[in-house]
Amino acid sequence: MVLSRAAMILGVLFLVACAHWQETADAWNGRNLDELILDWGPPESIYTAGDGRKVALFRHSRIHGGTQLYCNVSVNTNTSGVIVSSKVEGNMGGCNRFFGDKGPPR
């Protein structure tokens, strides 16, 4: 019973943290990708589609205590370079580390 309660609490905390990271990424919607890069630093890669839309991938990954910590943030733009959507995937340790000094637009 105690273990299941602890697991439930950890699950809720994880969902709250994930929602916060996604909200931070979503706050950049409507801004230019170049502004995000100036604030967050260069992405690992940028893919440009034939029609001019871009997808930028920001990544953080490391091993800590035998556990892989990671965070992947993909940012999608329209043909003008304006951010239209993003997706955050990762675990608490990786995304806490990645988003530690990153935030919404100023």
C-alpha positions as CSV (number, residue, x, y, z in Angstrom):
1,M,0.0,0.0,0.0
2,V,2.8,2.4,0.9
3,L,4.7,1.6,-2.2
4,S,1.7,2.1,-4.5
5,R,1.0,5.5,-2.8
6,A,4.6,6.5,-3.3
7,A,4.4,5.4,-7.0
8,M,1.2,7.4,-7.5
9,I,2.8,10.5,-6.0
10,L,5.9,10.2,-8.1
11,G,3.7,9.7,-11.2
12,V,1.8,12.9,-10.5
13,L,5.0,14.8,-9.9
14,F,6.4,13.5,-13.2
15,L,3.2,14.6,-15.1
16,V,3.3,18.0,-13.6
17,A,7.0,18.4,-14.5
18,C,6.4,17.2,-18.1
19,A,3.5,19.7,-18.4
20,H,5.8,22.5,-17.2
21,W,8.5,21.7,-19.8
22,Q,5.9,21.5,-22.6
23,E,4.4,24.8,-21.5
24,T,7.9,26.4,-21.6
25,A,8.5,25.1,-25.1
26,D,4.9,26.1,-26.2
27,A,5.5,29.7,-25.0
28,W,7.8,30.1,-28.0
29,N,4.9,29.5,-30.5
30,G,4.6,32.6,-32.7
31,R,8.2,33.6,-32.2
32,N,11.0,33.2,-34.7
33,L,13.3,30.2,-34.5
34,D,16.3,32.5,-34.6
35,E,15.2,34.1,-31.3
36,L,14.9,30.7,-29.6
37,I,18.4,29.7,-30.8
38,L,19.8,33.0,-29.4
39,D,18.2,32.2,-26.1
40,W,18.7,28.4,-25.8
41,G,21.8,28.0,-27.9
42,P,22.2,26.0,-31.1
43,P,20.1,22.9,-31.7
44,E,21.7,19.6,-32.4
45,S,20.3,19.6,-35.8
46,I,17.9,21.6,-38.1
47,Y,16.0,19.8,-40.9
48,T,14.5,22.0,-43.7
49,A,11.6,20.5,-45.7
50,G,11.3,21.1,-49.4
51,D,8.6,23.8,-48.8
52,G,10.8,25.8,-46.3
53,R,9.4,24.6,-43.0
54,K,12.0,23.7,-40.4
55,V,12.3,21.2,-37.6
56,A,15.0,22.0,-35.0
57,L,16.0,19.3,-32.5
58,F,17.5,20.3,-29.1
59,R,18.9,17.3,-27.1
60,H,20.4,16.6,-23.8
61,S,21.6,13.2,-22.7
62,R,23.9,11.8,-20.1
63,I,24.4,8.8,-17.8
64,H,24.1,9.4,-14.1
65,G,24.4,6.5,-11.6
66,G,23.8,4.0,-14.4
67,T,20.6,5.7,-15.5
68,Q,20.3,7.5,-18.8
69,L,18.9,11.0,-18.4
70,Y,17.6,12.6,-21.6
71,C,15.4,15.3,-23.0
72,N,14.5,15.9,-26.7
73,V,12.7,19.0,-27.8
74,S,11.6,19.2,-31.4
75,V,10.5,22.7,-32.6
76,N,8.5,23.1,-35.8
77,T,8.3,26.3,-37.9
78,N,6.3,27.5,-40.8
79,T,7.9,28.6,-44.0
80,S,8.7,32.1,-42.5
81,G,10.7,30.5,-39.6
82,V,8.0,31.2,-37.1
83,I,7.5,28.5,-34.4
84,V,4.1,26.8,-34.7
85,S,4.5,23.8,-32.4
86,S,6.9,21.8,-30.3
87,K,7.2,18.5,-28.6
88,V,9.1,17.6,-25.4
89,E,10.1,14.0,-24.7
90,G,12.4,12.8,-22.0
91,N,12.6,11.9,-18.3
92,M,12.6,14.1,-15.3
93,G,16.4,14.1,-14.7
94,G,17.1,14.9,-18.3
95,C,14.5,17.6,-18.9
96,N,15.2,19.2,-15.5
97,R,18.8,19.5,-16.6
98,F,18.0,20.7,-20.1
99,F,15.4,23.3,-19.1
100,G,17.4,24.4,-16.0
101,D,18.6,27.6,-17.6
102,K,16.0,27.9,-20.4
103,G,12.7,29.6,-20.3
104,P,9.9,31.3,-22.2
105,P,10.6,34.3,-24.3
106,R,11.5,37.5,-22.5
